């Protein structure tokens, strides 16, 4: 049977949820799909490319609509959406942090754009977005109320700088 790239990513997410990031390998995924490991390289050049595709899919699934009234509401929604996306999958936060360790732009750009629309200069938008992403990545296991309070404190600080 021939699988599409999206089928492989979908099955990989299932393996991730069932066994965790440490157990997710090209060999295990190929066995789960009933194909030879080499067949996966038709879609992904290496395991890092597969992990990036999984992380992107998890993040895509976590996105919410953007009918937003204020920049603060948009930032809150983006941060909560990122947290929710990571929490829906076993080792989701670890995977997303690992994939985006050296290139956080995919996570930061929407936050940066919202801050710029609010009037932030390039430095405040860049540092503010990075701070929010790091907060979400490092606090995704916290109680929802504690997470919400921490996020509010960060947004209050950004609002003060924008005033």
mmCIF file of the C-alpha atoms, coordinates in Angstrom:
data_MODEL
# 
_entry.id   MODEL 
# 
loop_
_atom_site.group_PDB 
_atom_site.id 
_atom_site.type_symbol 
_atom_site.label_atom_id 
_atom_site.label_alt_id 
_atom_site.label_comp_id 
_atom_site.label_asym_id 
_atom_site.label_entity_id 
_atom_site.label_seq_id 
_atom_site.pdbx_PDB_ins_code 
_atom_site.Cartn_x 
_atom_site.Cartn_y 
_atom_site.Cartn_z 
_atom_site.occupancy 
_atom_site.B_iso_or_equiv 
_atom_site.pdbx_formal_charge 
_atom_site.auth_seq_id 
_atom_site.auth_comp_id 
_atom_site.auth_asym_id 
_atom_site.auth_atom_id 
_atom_site.pdbx_PDB_model_num 
ATOM 1   C CA . UNK A 1 1   ? 0.000   0.000  0.000  1.00 0.00 ? 1   UNK A CA 1 
ATOM 2   C CA . UNK A 1 2   ? 1.265   3.476  -0.851 1.00 0.00 ? 2   UNK A CA 1 
ATOM 3   C CA . UNK A 1 3   ? 0.841   6.178  1.764  1.00 0.00 ? 3   UNK A CA 1 
ATOM 4   C CA . UNK A 1 4   ? 0.577   9.911  1.264  1.00 0.00 ? 4   UNK A CA 1 
ATOM 5   C CA . UNK A 1 5   ? 2.736   12.235 3.356  1.00 0.00 ? 5   UNK A CA 1 
ATOM 6   C CA . UNK A 1 6   ? -0.320  13.285 5.382  1.00 0.00 ? 6   UNK A CA 1 
ATOM 7   C CA . UNK A 1 7   ? -1.112  9.619  6.139  1.00 0.00 ? 7   UNK A CA 1 
ATOM 8   C CA . UNK A 1 8   ? 2.422   9.079  7.436  1.00 0.00 ? 8   UNK A CA 1 
ATOM 9   C CA . UNK A 1 9   ? 2.242   12.178 9.645  1.00 0.00 ? 9   UNK A CA 1 
ATOM 10  C CA . UNK A 1 10  ? -1.154  11.097 10.970 1.00 0.00 ? 10  UNK A CA 1 
ATOM 11  C CA . UNK A 1 11  ? 0.164   7.639  11.851 1.00 0.00 ? 11  UNK A CA 1 
ATOM 12  C CA . UNK A 1 12  ? 3.304   9.162  13.386 1.00 0.00 ? 12  UNK A CA 1 
ATOM 13  C CA . UNK A 1 13  ? 1.128   11.272 15.685 1.00 0.00 ? 13  UNK A CA 1 
ATOM 14  C CA . UNK A 1 14  ? -0.648  8.084  16.721 1.00 0.00 ? 14  UNK A CA 1 
ATOM 15  C CA . UNK A 1 15  ? 2.690   6.423  17.511 1.00 0.00 ? 15  UNK A CA 1 
ATOM 16  C CA . UNK A 1 16  ? 3.769   9.541  19.426 1.00 0.00 ? 16  UNK A CA 1 
ATOM 17  C CA . UNK A 1 17  ? 0.579   9.508  21.488 1.00 0.00 ? 17  UNK A CA 1 
ATOM 18  C CA . UNK A 1 18  ? 0.794   5.779  22.174 1.00 0.00 ? 18  UNK A CA 1 
ATOM 19  C CA . UNK A 1 19  ? 4.506   5.402  22.893 1.00 0.00 ? 19  UNK A CA 1 
ATOM 20  C CA . UNK A 1 20  ? 6.067   8.860  23.366 1.00 0.00 ? 20  UNK A CA 1 
ATOM 21  C CA . UNK A 1 21  ? 8.770   10.810 21.588 1.00 0.00 ? 21  UNK A CA 1 
ATOM 22  C CA . UNK A 1 22  ? 11.658  8.605  22.678 1.00 0.00 ? 22  UNK A CA 1 
ATOM 23  C CA . UNK A 1 23  ? 10.010  5.552  21.121 1.00 0.00 ? 23  UNK A CA 1 
ATOM 24  C CA . UNK A 1 24  ? 9.121   7.264  17.847 1.00 0.00 ? 24  UNK A CA 1 
ATOM 25  C CA . UNK A 1 25  ? 11.586  6.075  15.215 1.00 0.00 ? 25  UNK A CA 1 
ATOM 26  C CA . UNK A 1 26  ? 11.498  5.652  11.463 1.00 0.00 ? 26  UNK A CA 1 
ATOM 27  C CA . UNK A 1 27  ? 11.743  1.887  11.972 1.00 0.00 ? 27  UNK A CA 1 
ATOM 28  C CA . UNK A 1 28  ? 8.844   1.759  14.444 1.00 0.00 ? 28  UNK A CA 1 
ATOM 29  C CA . UNK A 1 29  ? 6.686   3.993  12.246 1.00 0.00 ? 29  UNK A CA 1 
ATOM 30  C CA . UNK A 1 30  ? 7.434   1.891  9.164  1.00 0.00 ? 30  UNK A CA 1 
ATOM 31  C CA . UNK A 1 31  ? 6.486   -1.271 11.058 1.00 0.00 ? 31  UNK A CA 1 
ATOM 32  C CA . UNK A 1 32  ? 3.270   0.374  12.211 1.00 0.00 ? 32  UNK A CA 1 
ATOM 33  C CA . UNK A 1 33  ? 2.459   1.285  8.597  1.00 0.00 ? 33  UNK A CA 1 
ATOM 34  C CA . UNK A 1 34  ? 3.478   -2.149 7.329  1.00 0.00 ? 34  UNK A CA 1 
ATOM 35  C CA . UNK A 1 35  ? 6.190   -0.816 5.010  1.00 0.00 ? 35  UNK A CA 1 
ATOM 36  C CA . UNK A 1 36  ? 9.971   -0.970 4.852  1.00 0.00 ? 36  UNK A CA 1 
ATOM 37  C CA . UNK A 1 37  ? 11.749  1.927  6.643  1.00 0.00 ? 37  UNK A CA 1 
ATOM 38  C CA . UNK A 1 38  ? 13.182  3.091  3.311  1.00 0.00 ? 38  UNK A CA 1 
ATOM 39  C CA . UNK A 1 39  ? 9.660   3.827  2.074  1.00 0.00 ? 39  UNK A CA 1 
ATOM 40  C CA . UNK A 1 40  ? 9.379   6.664  4.577  1.00 0.00 ? 40  UNK A CA 1 
ATOM 41  C CA . UNK A 1 41  ? 12.340  8.437  3.021  1.00 0.00 ? 41  UNK A CA 1 
ATOM 42  C CA . UNK A 1 42  ? 10.175  9.023  -0.038 1.00 0.00 ? 42  UNK A CA 1 
ATOM 43  C CA . UNK A 1 43  ? 8.326   11.608 2.098  1.00 0.00 ? 43  UNK A CA 1 
ATOM 44  C CA . UNK A 1 44  ? 10.962  12.671 4.649  1.00 0.00 ? 44  UNK A CA 1 
ATOM 45  C CA . UNK A 1 45  ? 14.706  13.039 4.157  1.00 0.00 ? 45  UNK A CA 1 
ATOM 46  C CA . UNK A 1 46  ? 15.387  12.062 7.781  1.00 0.00 ? 46  UNK A CA 1 
ATOM 47  C CA . UNK A 1 47  ? 13.821  11.768 11.224 1.00 0.00 ? 47  UNK A CA 1 
ATOM 48  C CA . UNK A 1 48  ? 14.240  15.499 11.885 1.00 0.00 ? 48  UNK A CA 1 
ATOM 49  C CA . UNK A 1 49  ? 12.128  16.268 8.814  1.00 0.00 ? 49  UNK A CA 1 
ATOM 50  C CA . UNK A 1 50  ? 9.470   13.855 10.072 1.00 0.00 ? 50  UNK A CA 1 
ATOM 51  C CA . UNK A 1 51  ? 9.509   15.444 13.546 1.00 0.00 ? 51  UNK A CA 1 
ATOM 52  C CA . UNK A 1 52  ? 9.179   18.906 11.996 1.00 0.00 ? 52  UNK A CA 1 
ATOM 53  C CA . UNK A 1 53  ? 6.151   17.743 9.988  1.00 0.00 ? 53  UNK A CA 1 
ATOM 54  C CA . UNK A 1 54  ? 4.568   16.261 13.124 1.00 0.00 ? 54  UNK A CA 1 
ATOM 55  C CA . UNK A 1 55  ? 5.172   19.470 15.097 1.00 0.00 ? 55  UNK A CA 1 
ATOM 56  C CA . UNK A 1 56  ? 3.717   21.574 12.289 1.00 0.00 ? 56  UNK A CA 1 
ATOM 57  C CA . UNK A 1 57  ? 0.616   19.382 12.140 1.00 0.00 ? 57  UNK A CA 1 
ATOM 58  C CA . UNK A 1 58  ? 0.118   19.555 15.912 1.00 0.00 ? 58  UNK A CA 1 
ATOM 59  C CA . UNK A 1 59  ? 0.404   23.338 15.761 1.00 0.00 ? 59  UNK A CA 1 
ATOM 60  C CA . UNK A 1 60  ? -1.933  23.536 12.753 1.00 0.00 ? 60  UNK A CA 1 
ATOM 61  C CA . UNK A 1 61  ? -4.562  21.559 14.622 1.00 0.00 ? 61  UNK A CA 1 
ATOM 62  C CA . UNK A 1 62  ? -4.228  23.853 17.617 1.00 0.00 ? 62  UNK A CA 1 
ATOM 63  C CA . UNK A 1 63  ? -4.898  27.081 15.711 1.00 0.00 ? 63  UNK A CA 1 
ATOM 64  C CA . UNK A 1 64  ? -8.130  28.835 16.410 1.00 0.00 ? 64  UNK A CA 1 
ATOM 65  C CA . UNK A 1 65  ? -10.103 31.422 14.517 1.00 0.00 ? 65  UNK A CA 1 
ATOM 66  C CA . UNK A 1 66  ? -8.819  34.961 14.644 1.00 0.00 ? 66  UNK A CA 1 
ATOM 67  C CA . UNK A 1 67  ? -11.914 37.113 14.969 1.00 0.00 ? 67  UNK A CA 1 
ATOM 68  C CA . UNK A 1 68  ? -10.226 39.222 17.587 1.00 0.00 ? 68  UNK A CA 1 
ATOM 69  C CA . UNK A 1 69  ? -11.155 42.607 18.982 1.00 0.00 ? 69  UNK A CA 1 
ATOM 70  C CA . UNK A 1 70  ? -7.896  43.580 20.702 1.00 0.00 ? 70  UNK A CA 1 
ATOM 71  C CA . UNK A 1 71  ? -4.232  42.681 20.342 1.00 0.00 ? 71  UNK A CA 1 
ATOM 72  C CA . UNK A 1 72  ? -4.270  41.374 23.922 1.00 0.00 ? 72  UNK A CA 1 
ATOM 73  C CA . UNK A 1 73  ? -7.132  38.994 23.157 1.00 0.00 ? 73  UNK A CA 1 
ATOM 74  C CA . UNK A 1 74  ? -5.318  37.840 20.023 1.00 0.00 ? 74  UNK A CA 1 
ATOM 75  C CA . UNK A 1 75  ? -2.103  37.159 21.954 1.00 0.00 ? 75  UNK A CA 1 
ATOM 76  C CA . UNK A 1 76  ? -4.010  35.333 24.701 1.00 0.00 ? 76  UNK A CA 1 
ATOM 77  C CA . UNK A 1 77  ? -5.797  33.185 22.120 1.00 0.00 ? 77  UNK A CA 1 
ATOM 78  C CA . UNK A 1 78  ? -2.540  32.360 20.297 1.00 0.00 ? 78  UNK A CA 1 
ATOM 79  C CA . UNK A 1 79  ? -0.786  31.404 23.546 1.00 0.00 ? 79  UNK A CA 1 
ATOM 80  C CA . UNK A 1 80  ? -3.683  29.307 24.838 1.00 0.00 ? 80  UNK A CA 1 
ATOM 81  C CA . UNK A 1 81  ? -3.991  27.653 21.420 1.00 0.00 ? 81  UNK A CA 1 
ATOM 82  C CA . UNK A 1 82  ? -0.301  26.758 21.435 1.00 0.00 ? 82  UNK A CA 1 
ATOM 83  C CA . UNK A 1 83  ? -0.587  25.353 24.959 1.00 0.00 ? 83  UNK A CA 1 
ATOM 84  C CA . UNK A 1 84  ? -3.688  23.349 24.079 1.00 0.00 ? 84  UNK A CA 1 
ATOM 85  C CA . UNK A 1 85  ? -2.068  21.956 20.921 1.00 0.00 ? 85  UNK A CA 1 
ATOM 86  C CA . UNK A 1 86  ? 0.960   20.768 22.880 1.00 0.00 ? 86  UNK A CA 1 
ATOM 87  C CA . UNK A 1 87  ? -1.177  19.228 25.626 1.00 0.00 ? 87  UNK A CA 1 
ATOM 88  C CA . UNK A 1 88  ? -3.300  17.199 23.201 1.00 0.00 ? 88  UNK A CA 1 
ATOM 89  C CA . UNK A 1 89  ? -0.420  14.881 22.344 1.00 0.00 ? 89  UNK A CA 1 
ATOM 90  C CA . UNK A 1 90  ? 1.966   12.859 24.455 1.00 0.00 ? 90  UNK A CA 1 
ATOM 91  C CA . UNK A 1 91  ? 5.340   14.655 24.517 1.00 0.00 ? 91  UNK A CA 1 
ATOM 92  C CA . UNK A 1 92  ? 3.835   17.384 22.319 1.00 0.00 ? 92  UNK A CA 1 
ATOM 93  C CA . UNK A 1 93  ? 5.604   20.210 24.160 1.00 0.00 ? 93  UNK A CA 1 
ATOM 94  C CA . UNK A 1 94  ? 8.931   18.387 24.090 1.00 0.00 ? 94  UNK A CA 1 
ATOM 95  C CA . UNK A 1 95  ? 8.580   17.737 20.362 1.00 0.00 ? 95  UNK A CA 1 
ATOM 96  C CA . UNK A 1 96  ? 7.592   21.304 19.508 1.00 0.00 ? 96  UNK A CA 1 
ATOM 97  C CA . UNK A 1 97  ? 10.337  22.793 21.681 1.00 0.00 ? 97  UNK A CA 1 
ATOM 98  C CA . UNK A 1 98  ? 12.907  20.423 20.145 1.00 0.00 ? 98  UNK A CA 1 
ATOM 99  C CA . UNK A 1 99  ? 11.888  21.153 16.558 1.00 0.00 ? 99  UNK A CA 1 
ATOM 100 C CA . UNK A 1 100 ? 11.703  24.922 17.073 1.00 0.00 ? 100 UNK A CA 1 
ATOM 101 C CA . UNK A 1 101 ? 14.760  25.272 19.338 1.00 0.00 ? 101 UNK A CA 1 
ATOM 102 C CA . UNK A 1 102 ? 16.923  26.924 16.698 1.00 0.00 ? 102 UNK A CA 1 
ATOM 103 C CA . UNK A 1 103 ? 14.171  28.455 14.560 1.00 0.00 ? 103 UNK A CA 1 
ATOM 104 C CA . UNK A 1 104 ? 11.368  29.778 16.716 1.00 0.00 ? 104 UNK A CA 1 
ATOM 105 C CA . UNK A 1 105 ? 9.989   32.020 13.966 1.00 0.00 ? 105 UNK A CA 1 
ATOM 106 C CA . UNK A 1 106 ? 7.097   29.687 13.216 1.00 0.00 ? 106 UNK A CA 1 
ATOM 107 C CA . UNK A 1 107 ? 5.914   30.044 16.795 1.00 0.00 ? 107 UNK A CA 1 
ATOM 108 C CA . UNK A 1 108 ? 6.850   33.699 17.282 1.00 0.00 ? 108 UNK A CA 1 
ATOM 109 C CA . UNK A 1 109 ? 5.743   35.332 14.015 1.00 0.00 ? 109 UNK A CA 1 
ATOM 110 C CA . UNK A 1 110 ? 1.989   35.458 14.713 1.00 0.00 ? 110 UNK A CA 1 
ATOM 111 C CA . UNK A 1 111 ? 2.647   36.905 18.173 1.00 0.00 ? 111 UNK A CA 1 
ATOM 112 C CA . UNK A 1 112 ? 5.146   39.390 16.789 1.00 0.00 ? 112 UNK A CA 1 
ATOM 113 C CA . UNK A 1 113 ? 2.662   40.522 14.131 1.00 0.00 ? 113 UNK A CA 1 
ATOM 114 C CA . UNK A 1 114 ? -0.047  41.114 16.758 1.00 0.00 ? 114 UNK A CA 1 
ATOM 115 C CA . UNK A 1 115 ? 2.350   43.190 18.846 1.00 0.00 ? 115 UNK A CA 1 
ATOM 116 C CA . UNK A 1 116 ? 3.395   45.235 15.823 1.00 0.00 ? 116 UNK A CA 1 
ATOM 117 C CA . UNK A 1 117 ? -0.277  45.920 15.003 1.00 0.00 ? 117 UNK A CA 1 
ATOM 118 C CA . UNK A 1 118 ? -0.615  47.150 18.592 1.00 0.00 ? 118 UNK A CA 1 
ATOM 119 C CA . UNK A 1 119 ? 2.169   49.653 17.972 1.00 0.00 ? 119 UNK A CA 1 
ATOM 120 C CA . UNK A 1 120 ? 5.230   47.822 19.293 1.00 0.00 ? 120 UNK A CA 1 
ATOM 121 C CA . UNK A 1 121 ? 8.551   48.636 17.692 1.00 0.00 ? 121 UNK A CA 1 
ATOM 122 C CA . UNK A 1 122 ? 10.584  45.798 16.151 1.00 0.00 ? 122 UNK A CA 1 
ATOM 123 C CA . UNK A 1 123 ? 12.575  45.088 19.335 1.00 0.00 ? 123 UNK A CA 1 
ATOM 124 C CA . UNK A 1 124 ? 9.571   45.017 21.679 1.00 0.00 ? 124 UNK A CA 1 
ATOM 125 C CA . UNK A 1 125 ? 7.615   42.850 19.238 1.00 0.00 ? 125 UNK A CA 1 
ATOM 126 C CA . UNK A 1 126 ? 10.531  40.401 18.862 1.00 0.00 ? 126 UNK A CA 1 
ATOM 127 C CA . UNK A 1 127 ? 11.377  40.176 22.572 1.00 0.00 ? 127 UNK A CA 1 
ATOM 128 C CA . UNK A 1 128 ? 7.722   40.147 23.643 1.00 0.00 ? 128 UNK A CA 1 
ATOM 129 C CA . UNK A 1 129 ? 6.843   37.331 21.223 1.00 0.00 ? 129 UNK A CA 1 
ATOM 130 C CA . UNK A 1 130 ? 9.885   35.313 22.277 1.00 0.00 ? 130 UNK A CA 1 
ATOM 131 C CA . UNK A 1 131 ? 9.011   35.779 25.952 1.00 0.00 ? 131 UNK A CA 1 
ATOM 132 C CA . UNK A 1 132 ? 5.435   34.634 25.393 1.00 0.00 ? 132 UNK A CA 1 
ATOM 133 C CA . UNK A 1 133 ? 6.520   31.537 23.457 1.00 0.00 ? 133 UNK A CA 1 
ATOM 134 C CA . UNK A 1 134 ? 9.079   30.612 26.109 1.00 0.00 ? 134 UNK A CA 1 
ATOM 135 C CA . UNK A 1 135 ? 6.468   31.096 28.816 1.00 0.00 ? 135 UNK A CA 1 
ATOM 136 C CA . UNK A 1 136 ? 4.016   28.789 27.041 1.00 0.00 ? 136 UNK A CA 1 
ATOM 137 C CA . UNK A 1 137 ? 6.663   26.132 26.324 1.00 0.00 ? 137 UNK A CA 1 
ATOM 138 C CA . UNK A 1 138 ? 7.897   26.093 29.906 1.00 0.00 ? 138 UNK A CA 1 
ATOM 139 C CA . UNK A 1 139 ? 4.502   26.327 31.629 1.00 0.00 ? 139 UNK A CA 1 
ATOM 140 C CA . UNK A 1 140 ? 2.299   24.042 29.564 1.00 0.00 ? 140 UNK A CA 1 
ATOM 141 C CA . UNK A 1 141 ? 1.882   21.561 32.441 1.00 0.00 ? 141 UNK A CA 1 
ATOM 142 C CA . UNK A 1 142 ? 0.790   24.134 34.997 1.00 0.00 ? 142 UNK A CA 1 
ATOM 143 C CA . UNK A 1 143 ? -2.708  24.417 36.383 1.00 0.00 ? 143 UNK A CA 1 
ATOM 144 C CA . UNK A 1 144 ? -4.912  26.382 33.958 1.00 0.00 ? 144 UNK A CA 1 
ATOM 145 C CA . UNK A 1 145 ? -5.531  29.141 36.517 1.00 0.00 ? 145 UNK A CA 1 
ATOM 146 C CA . UNK A 1 146 ? -1.803  29.534 37.227 1.00 0.00 ? 146 UNK A CA 1 
ATOM 147 C CA . UNK A 1 147 ? -1.054  29.547 33.506 1.00 0.00 ? 147 UNK A CA 1 
ATOM 148 C CA . UNK A 1 148 ? -3.745  32.159 32.922 1.00 0.00 ? 148 UNK A CA 1 
ATOM 149 C CA . UNK A 1 149 ? -2.412  34.374 35.710 1.00 0.00 ? 149 UNK A CA 1 
ATOM 150 C CA . UNK A 1 150 ? 1.158   34.154 34.406 1.00 0.00 ? 150 UNK A CA 1 
ATOM 151 C CA . UNK A 1 151 ? -0.013  35.005 30.899 1.00 0.00 ? 151 UNK A CA 1 
ATOM 152 C CA . UNK A 1 152 ? -2.003  37.968 32.233 1.00 0.00 ? 152 UNK A CA 1 
ATOM 153 C CA . UNK A 1 153 ? 1.097   39.268 34.032 1.00 0.00 ? 153 UNK A CA 1 
ATOM 154 C CA . UNK A 1 154 ? 3.109   39.115 30.801 1.00 0.00 ? 154 UNK A CA 1 
ATOM 155 C CA . UNK A 1 155 ? 0.362   40.818 28.817 1.00 0.00 ? 155 UNK A CA 1 
ATOM 156 C CA . UNK A 1 156 ? 0.056   43.513 31.506 1.00 0.00 ? 156 UNK A CA 1 
ATOM 157 C CA . UNK A 1 157 ? 3.778   44.203 31.140 1.00 0.00 ? 157 UNK A CA 1 
ATOM 158 C CA . UNK A 1 158 ? 3.487   44.454 27.358 1.00 0.00 ? 158 UNK A CA 1 
ATOM 159 C CA . UNK A 1 159 ? 0.482   46.777 27.681 1.00 0.00 ? 159 UNK A CA 1 
ATOM 160 C CA . UNK A 1 160 ? 2.464   49.017 30.049 1.00 0.00 ? 160 UNK A CA 1 
ATOM 161 C CA . UNK A 1 161 ? 5.344   49.214 27.552 1.00 0.00 ? 161 UNK A CA 1 
ATOM 162 C CA . UNK A 1 162 ? 2.955   50.054 24.719 1.00 0.00 ? 162 UNK A CA 1 
ATOM 163 C CA . UNK A 1 163 ? 1.273   52.878 26.689 1.00 0.00 ? 163 UNK A CA 1 
# 
